[in-house]
Structure formats: structure tokens, C-alpha cells
Amino acid sequence: MRRSDGLKAYVNELEKVVENFSTDKVYTFCIWGVSQFLDCIRWEARGIIPGMTFGFSRFGLKAPLTIAIYEMPGEHPDPRHLRSRKRYYLNVAMWSALHPPEGDRLKELIGLPESQVEETESKQSNALAMWNLSCCYGGRFL
């Protein structure tokens, strides 16, 4: 299937895939629309307005960012997406080493004692400092 085959051909092909969905096959899903504007390493949006960047925090987004794929099984009179009714296929928390979650939130996410959270943050900071030096060195420290 090629993009040049047209939207109708794409929709027909996608409907066939959905009808024959199988746990014996591996599926790859790509989200291209918005991803070109998100720099998750630097925790910013770029390219929306040429030459300008906007930190995610400017939009109220604090680490971590949660990415989830779920379904709402069955018919239900209440249309709300309540956690108790969701069937998750993917539920991931992600963040950048440059902008990690605050200590308490990081502890909650990964279940580490506070001392290990501080140690982890220190290692991230040291690794980042070495990565920044790699531009001058020409090699990679990580």
C-alpha cells in the first residue's frame, strides 16, 4: 500500500486489517501528525511558528507525560472515560533527563526510596554534563 494509492484505498486496507486483527501478528503504529513539532528531549514544542520554540511547561505540562492506548468495552449509558472502565493496551509515563519529574513524583512513579531518587537525579545530571562535553571531545561518554 502506498500513500499515492489514495485515501479511499488506505481506508479500505485499514478496515481489512481491523477486521482481521490478530494476536499472532505484530503491528506498528506511527503517529506522524503532531510528533514533528514535539522535542521530548528538550521538553519543548518547535516548528509550529518557524524559528520559535515553546517549553512544555508554558502549556502547563509537567513531567511525566502519559501516553495511553485503551478501549472502552461494551455499551454504557455514561460516556465518561473512567479508569475503572478502561481496558489498557499501553500506559506509559515518559520524561526527559533534562526535565525529570520532581522528587516526590519520581519516587511515586518508580517506587524508589528518597535517597535513591536523589542518587538517580545526580546520575542523570552527571550523564548530561558528560554528553554536553562530548561535542568538544568528539566521542560519546554515555
C-alpha atoms as a printed R data frame, in Angstrom:
    type eleno elety resid chain resno       x       y      z
1   ATOM     1    CA   MET     A     1   0.000   0.000  0.000
2   ATOM     2    CA   ARG     A     2   1.371   3.377 -0.981
3   ATOM     3    CA   ARG     A     3   0.283   6.812  0.069
4   ATOM     4    CA   SER     A     4  -0.204   7.709 -3.585
5   ATOM     5    CA   ASP     A     5  -2.898   4.989 -3.839
6   ATOM     6    CA   GLY     A     6  -5.321   7.498 -2.307
7   ATOM     7    CA   LEU     A     7  -7.350   7.924  0.850
8   ATOM     8    CA   LYS     A     8 -10.142   5.542 -0.173
9   ATOM     9    CA   ALA     A     9  -7.679   2.699 -0.818
10  ATOM    10    CA   TYR     A    10  -5.986   3.414  2.527
11  ATOM    11    CA   VAL     A    11  -9.294   3.346  4.428
12  ATOM    12    CA   ASN     A    12 -10.285   0.067  2.729
13  ATOM    13    CA   GLU     A    13  -6.937  -1.511  3.597
14  ATOM    14    CA   LEU     A    14  -7.141  -0.307  7.195
15  ATOM    15    CA   GLU     A    15 -10.658  -1.733  7.549
16  ATOM    16    CA   LYS     A    16  -9.351  -5.132  6.379
17  ATOM    17    CA   VAL     A    17  -6.585  -5.009  8.984
18  ATOM    18    CA   VAL     A    18  -9.021  -4.104 11.775
19  ATOM    19    CA   GLU     A    19 -11.442  -6.871 10.746
20  ATOM    20    CA   ASN     A    20  -8.623  -9.438 10.836
21  ATOM    21    CA   PHE     A    21  -6.809  -8.140 13.920
22  ATOM    22    CA   SER     A    22  -4.791 -10.978 15.435
23  ATOM    23    CA   THR     A    23  -2.572 -11.577 18.444
24  ATOM    24    CA   ASP     A    24  -0.332 -13.701 16.194
25  ATOM    25    CA   LYS     A    25   0.812 -10.656 14.202
26  ATOM    26    CA   VAL     A    26   2.984  -7.680 15.136
27  ATOM    27    CA   TYR     A    27   1.530  -4.253 14.369
28  ATOM    28    CA   THR     A    28   3.403  -0.958 14.250
29  ATOM    29    CA   PHE     A    29   1.502   2.263 14.847
30  ATOM    30    CA   CYS     A    30   3.082   5.582 13.942
31  ATOM    31    CA   ILE     A    31   1.747   8.984 14.872
32  ATOM    32    CA   TRP     A    32   3.187  11.498 12.454
33  ATOM    33    CA   GLY     A    33   0.851  14.463 12.692
34  ATOM    34    CA   VAL     A    34   1.993  16.194 15.859
35  ATOM    35    CA   SER     A    35   5.284  14.372 16.528
36  ATOM    36    CA   GLN     A    36   7.239  16.578 14.138
37  ATOM    37    CA   PHE     A    37   6.561  19.525 16.449
38  ATOM    38    CA   LEU     A    38   7.444  17.896 19.781
39  ATOM    39    CA   ASP     A    39  11.006  17.697 21.078
40  ATOM    40    CA   CYS     A    40  10.624  15.498 24.138
41  ATOM    41    CA   ILE     A    41  14.360  15.581 24.943
42  ATOM    42    CA   ARG     A    42  14.364  19.371 25.308
43  ATOM    43    CA   TRP     A    43  10.749  19.295 26.619
44  ATOM    44    CA   GLU     A    44   9.546  21.860 24.093
45  ATOM    45    CA   ALA     A    45   7.393  22.421 21.033
46  ATOM    46    CA   ARG     A    46   9.236  23.691 17.970
47  ATOM    47    CA   GLY     A    47   8.396  24.477 14.373
48  ATOM    48    CA   ILE     A    48   4.768  25.418 14.993
49  ATOM    49    CA   ILE     A    49   5.764  29.012 14.298
50  ATOM    50    CA   PRO     A    50   9.001  28.993 12.249
51  ATOM    51    CA   GLY     A    51  12.021  29.903 14.365
52  ATOM    52    CA   MET     A    52  10.176  29.816 17.701
53  ATOM    53    CA   THR     A    53  10.159  27.251 20.488
54  ATOM    54    CA   PHE     A    54   7.806  26.922 23.440
55  ATOM    55    CA   GLY     A    55   8.623  24.973 26.591
56  ATOM    56    CA   PHE     A    56   6.040  22.351 27.508
57  ATOM    57    CA   SER     A    57   5.786  23.977 30.957
58  ATOM    58    CA   ARG     A    58   4.440  27.095 29.248
59  ATOM    59    CA   PHE     A    59   1.378  24.993 28.394
60  ATOM    60    CA   GLY     A    60   1.136  23.622 31.942
61  ATOM    61    CA   LEU     A    61   2.729  20.266 31.045
62  ATOM    62    CA   LYS     A    62   4.887  18.925 33.869
63  ATOM    63    CA   ALA     A    63   6.834  15.705 33.664
64  ATOM    64    CA   PRO     A    64   5.862  12.992 33.188
65  ATOM    65    CA   LEU     A    65   3.855  12.948 30.002
66  ATOM    66    CA   THR     A    66   1.469   9.985 29.938
67  ATOM    67    CA   ILE     A    67   0.841   8.153 26.689
68  ATOM    68    CA   ALA     A    68  -2.017   5.665 26.747
69  ATOM    69    CA   ILE     A    69  -3.917   3.448 24.353
70  ATOM    70    CA   TYR     A    70  -7.105   1.955 25.713
71  ATOM    71    CA   GLU     A    71 -10.580   0.869 24.757
72  ATOM    72    CA   MET     A    72 -13.925   1.343 26.422
73  ATOM    73    CA   PRO     A    73 -15.516  -2.110 26.153
74  ATOM    74    CA   GLY     A    74 -19.258  -2.540 25.744
75  ATOM    75    CA   GLU     A    75 -22.116  -0.108 25.585
76  ATOM    76    CA   HIS     A    76 -22.621   2.106 28.605
77  ATOM    77    CA   PRO     A    77 -25.033   4.987 29.237
78  ATOM    78    CA   ASP     A    78 -22.252   7.055 30.868
79  ATOM    79    CA   PRO     A    79 -19.863   8.330 28.147
80  ATOM    80    CA   ARG     A    80 -17.087   9.348 30.589
81  ATOM    81    CA   HIS     A    81 -13.711   7.666 30.220
82  ATOM    82    CA   LEU     A    82 -13.442   6.443 33.801
83  ATOM    83    CA   ARG     A    83 -10.329   4.491 34.770
84  ATOM    84    CA   SER     A    84 -12.461   1.632 36.094
85  ATOM    85    CA   ARG     A    85 -13.988   1.081 32.642
86  ATOM    86    CA   LYS     A    86 -10.834   1.422 30.553
87  ATOM    87    CA   ARG     A    87  -9.049  -1.613 29.141
88  ATOM    88    CA   TYR     A    88  -5.429  -0.514 28.667
89  ATOM    89    CA   TYR     A    89  -3.141  -1.799 25.944
90  ATOM    90    CA   LEU     A    90  -0.420   0.762 26.652
91  ATOM    91    CA   ASN     A    91   0.058   3.148 29.573
92  ATOM    92    CA   VAL     A    92   3.498   4.776 29.677
93  ATOM    93    CA   ALA     A    93   4.917   7.707 31.648
94  ATOM    94    CA   MET     A    94   7.812   9.453 29.883
95  ATOM    95    CA   TRP     A    95  10.077  12.368 30.642
96  ATOM    96    CA   SER     A    96  13.378  13.872 29.594
97  ATOM    97    CA   ALA     A    97  16.541  13.594 31.666
98  ATOM    98    CA   LEU     A    98  16.792  17.365 31.152
99  ATOM    99    CA   HIS     A    99  13.380  17.881 32.782
100 ATOM   100    CA   PRO     A   100  12.659  14.937 35.116
101 ATOM   101    CA   PRO     A   101   9.623  14.774 37.394
102 ATOM   102    CA   GLU     A   102  10.001  16.397 40.803
103 ATOM   103    CA   GLY     A   103  11.466  14.129 43.516
104 ATOM   104    CA   ASP     A   104   8.194  13.050 45.138
105 ATOM   105    CA   ARG     A   105   6.551  12.365 41.781
106 ATOM   106    CA   LEU     A   106   9.610  10.438 40.528
107 ATOM   107    CA   LYS     A   107   9.596   8.385 43.728
108 ATOM   108    CA   GLU     A   108   5.919   7.594 43.206
109 ATOM   109    CA   LEU     A   109   6.471   6.614 39.564
110 ATOM   110    CA   ILE     A   110   9.404   4.272 40.020
111 ATOM   111    CA   GLY     A   111   8.942   3.207 43.643
112 ATOM   112    CA   LEU     A   112  12.396   4.193 44.905
113 ATOM   113    CA   PRO     A   113  13.288   5.396 48.400
114 ATOM   114    CA   GLU     A   114  14.074   9.147 48.511
115 ATOM   115    CA   SER     A   115  17.845   8.504 48.837
116 ATOM   116    CA   GLN     A   116  17.858   6.525 45.600
117 ATOM   117    CA   VAL     A   117  15.763   9.181 43.846
118 ATOM   118    CA   GLU     A   118  18.428  11.778 44.704
119 ATOM   119    CA   GLU     A   119  21.149   9.382 43.506
120 ATOM   120    CA   THR     A   120  19.259   8.785 40.231
121 ATOM   121    CA   GLU     A   121  18.821  12.534 39.685
122 ATOM   122    CA   SER     A   122  22.540  13.049 40.342
123 ATOM   123    CA   LYS     A   123  23.489  10.340 37.812
124 ATOM   124    CA   GLN     A   124  21.177  11.908 35.220
125 ATOM   125    CA   SER     A   125  22.792  15.289 35.833
126 ATOM   126    CA   ASN     A   126  26.325  13.831 35.545
127 ATOM   127    CA   ALA     A   127  25.452  11.927 32.368
128 ATOM   128    CA   LEU     A   128  24.004  15.097 30.862
129 ATOM   129    CA   ALA     A   129  27.129  17.092 31.738
130 ATOM   130    CA   MET     A   130  29.298  14.446 30.053
131 ATOM   131    CA   TRP     A   131  27.017  14.452 26.984
132 ATOM   132    CA   ASN     A   132  27.374  18.242 26.719
133 ATOM   133    CA   LEU     A   133  31.171  17.855 26.790
134 ATOM   134    CA   SER     A   134  31.064  15.235 24.036
135 ATOM   135    CA   CYS     A   135  30.585  17.987 21.433
136 ATOM   136    CA   CYS     A   136  34.090  19.231 22.233
137 ATOM   137    CA   TYR     A   137  35.624  15.785 22.649
138 ATOM   138    CA   GLY     A   138  34.111  14.205 19.539
139 ATOM   139    CA   GLY     A   139  33.306  10.954 21.333
140 ATOM   140    CA   ARG     A   140  30.444   9.778 23.477
141 ATOM   141    CA   PHE     A   141  30.726   9.394 27.225
142 ATOM   142    CA   LEU     A   142  27.391   7.678 27.798
